[in-house]
Structure formats: C-alpha cells, structure tokens
Amino acid sequence: MKQRIDDAQIDRLANEPWYVSSRASQKDRFARCLRLLAADGFSPQQILDVGCANGQFSSRLTSLGQTVLGIDINNERILDNQRRFADCDRLRFEQADFLQRPFAAGSLDSITALEVLYYFTPEQQRQFFQKAYECLRPGGRLLVSVNIFFSGHFSEASFLSTVDPRFRQLQADRIYRNYYYRLELPVIEWLDQLNYLEKLRIFSPNILKLERKFYPGIWNELLLRPSGVMDRYLLPGLRRLLLGLIESDPLYHLVTGLTRLVAPESGKSQLIVLLEKAKCEGTW
Ligand SMILES: C[S@@+](CC[C@H](N)C(=O)[O-])C[C@H]1O[C@@H](n2cnc3c(N)ncnc32)[C@H](O)[C@@H]1O
C-alpha cells in the first residue's frame, strides 16, 4: 500500500526560505500539476522530478507514483532533503544534472520539471526535451511548468518551439499571477496625489499587493499582484478598472497625455504543459 505523505507532514519537513509550503499560490500550483499529471487515471510507477530543490513537489508526487526520485544540481538541497525525508522510503534524492546523468532508454513512467527550464538556454531546452523523450517509456508523461512572459524573449511560442516534436501535447494550464501596468513616472506621482492607488485597493479586493518599481529612465512599473489565483477573466476587468479610474477624473486628458498602459502584454503567467510519448512509434 502507498504510504501517503500528506501536506501537514510536508509542511513540517519543509525547511526553506521561500515559504513555499505555506503559500496558497504554491500549493495551488502543485495541486494543479498533480491533477494534470494524473489525468485519465495515469498511475506511474517511477517518477523523476528534475530540479526538485527542497523536495516540496517530489514529496507530493508520492501520492501518485510508487517511487519518486528527485534530482537537483544543488548538492546542499539534496543533502538536506535526504535528511528531512529519510523516513519516506519511496522517495529518494540525488545530486545530478539531468542533461549529464545517464538514464536507461524507456526506463521512466513520468518526468516532471517545474520551474526549471528557464535556467536553460533554448539549445539546452531542446536537449532536455529530446533526452526526456528517450528516457520515457512509450505512453510515459512529461510535465513541465515555466514562467511565461507575454512579451519579450521568453514567450510561450518560443518556449514551445523547443519541445521535441515527437511528443504529443495532452493538456495545458495557465496560472496568471503578476500583472504589470507600465506608467510613466509623472503619472504614478499624479495617481498618488489623487489617491488612485488607495481607490484601486478598495475597488479590487483581489489585489493583494500594489508595488511600484522605479527604474532609471521614464518607464516604471505598477505591479498588481493578485491574491490567490488570477483568473484570466479577471485580467480584462482589472485593466478596465484602472482605465476607468483614470478616465473618471476631470483631468483625464492631461493624464492620458502622459500615460501609456501596457497590459496584459507585460504580464507574466505560469504555463503548465503535459506531454505524452507515443504509445507505439508512428501512432500520431
Ligand atoms: C526554481 S527551482 C524549482 C523548484 C521546484 N521544482 C518547484 O517548482 O518549486 C529550480 C531548481 O532547478 C535546479 N536545476 C537547474 N538546472 C538543473 C539541471 N540541469 N538538473 C537538475 N536540476 C537543475 C536548480 O538548482 C533549482 O533548485
């Protein structure tokens, strides 16, 4: 019988500075990833968790797979995990670089790599997907998640172009988290004077945090960090809200003269993709 390692145990064992275990958004991310991997009753024997860091997701994977191996290039993390999870005999940790460590072809039921691939160059991402394909058994699944920016070099399209074309994409999920509005500095000051930021907070309780980042130059970011999970349907609403607040002001024309809202193109989301290796060669 599988020995279930529950959330309370994971929280107790967690020893990390990012409060991953206690953050609702992180728990939600892990839960979504587990759900996706388990779709259609997929029940893997061996799972490899690449870039396991503090083992938060690896330990959760024991609810799904019979044995889980977490690897990370960071030896400090691995030693710490080995100590903390010493009692969990279906969970092992090893220091290794996925691109270097040999795995027998077709030996794994499932591979997960959450928030790891943006450490890689596009060429390394290609190598990662090719190698993952070789290591998986036919019908095996690869689950990856990455931060995607709505603009710039790390877009969804450029990331997906590195996926080995032999994979079939089964499902994808997106978690919208940070939403940036770019405003010119005078506008931020103007909004401050008019108490717009306070108004925003009152009108939109979903905004957990409003931050301003100041960079040299004229462009500055107003970062709206929503609480919990940012639904894609909420984003247009937020944009309307901010525009509406600006437009409702009698000095609207002056403000719009200074303002350029860039949204949601400058936002960030997490993309989760579930890929499957062909059950037999040439089936799709
Ligand atoms: C942002 S952490 C993600 C941790 C965890 N997967 C999660 O989603 O919470 C990325 C981890 O990937 C590891 N990593 C980077 N390149 C790697 C490689 N080539 N092989 C194994 N681990 C790697 C890093 O050391 C780091 O601990």
The ligand as a Tripos MOL2 file, in Angstrom:
@<TRIPOS>MOLECULE
LIG
   27    29     1     0     0
SMALL
NO_CHARGES

@<TRIPOS>ATOM
      1 C1         13.0840   27.4270   -9.1780 C.3       1 LIG1
      2 S1         13.6860   25.8770   -8.5630 S.3       1 LIG1
      3 C2         12.2080   24.9290   -8.7780 C.3       1 LIG1
      4 C3         11.9280   24.0140   -7.6250 C.3       1 LIG1
      5 C4         10.6910   23.1300   -7.7340 C.3       1 LIG1
      6 N1         10.7250   22.2620   -8.9080 N.3       1 LIG1
      7 C5          9.4210   23.9450   -7.7070 C.2       1 LIG1
      8 O1          8.7420   24.0250   -8.7330 O.co2     1 LIG1
      9 O2          9.0740   24.5020   -6.6700 O.co2     1 LIG1
     10 C6         14.7130   25.2500   -9.8900 C.3       1 LIG1
     11 C7         15.6810   24.1790   -9.4640 C.3       1 LIG1
     12 O3         16.2420   23.5630  -10.6430 O.3       1 LIG1
     13 C8         17.5830   23.1840  -10.3710 C.3       1 LIG1
     14 N2         18.2710   22.9190  -11.6430 N.ar      1 LIG1
     15 C9         18.6860   23.8190  -12.5730 C.ar      1 LIG1
     16 N3         19.2730   23.1860  -13.6150 N.ar      1 LIG1
     17 C10        19.2320   21.8570  -13.3580 C.ar      1 LIG1
     18 C11        19.7000   20.6990  -14.0580 C.ar      1 LIG1
     19 N4         20.3330   20.7800  -15.2310 N.pl3     1 LIG1
     20 N5         19.4720   19.4760  -13.5000 N.ar      1 LIG1
     21 C12        18.8710   19.3640  -12.2910 C.ar      1 LIG1
     22 N6         18.4130   20.4330  -11.5950 N.ar      1 LIG1
     23 C13        18.5930   21.6680  -12.1040 C.ar      1 LIG1
     24 C14        18.0920   24.3610   -9.5500 C.3       1 LIG1
     25 O4         19.2300   24.0110   -8.7810 O.3       1 LIG1
     26 C15        16.8670   24.7090   -8.6630 C.3       1 LIG1
     27 O5         16.9080   24.0700   -7.4130 O.3       1 LIG1
@<TRIPOS>BOND
     1     1     2 1
     2     2     3 1
     3     2    10 1
     4     3     4 1
     5     4     5 1
     6     5     6 1
     7     5     7 1
     8     7     8 2
     9     7     9 1
    10    10    11 1
    11    11    12 1
    12    11    26 1
    13    12    13 1
    14    13    14 1
    15    13    24 1
    16    14    15 ar
    17    14    23 ar
    18    15    16 ar
    19    16    17 ar
    20    17    18 ar
    21    17    23 ar
    22    18    19 1
    23    18    20 ar
    24    20    21 ar
    25    21    22 ar
    26    22    23 ar
    27    24    25 1
    28    24    26 1
    29    26    27 1
@<TRIPOS>SUBSTRUCTURE
     1 LIG1         1 GROUP 0 **** ****
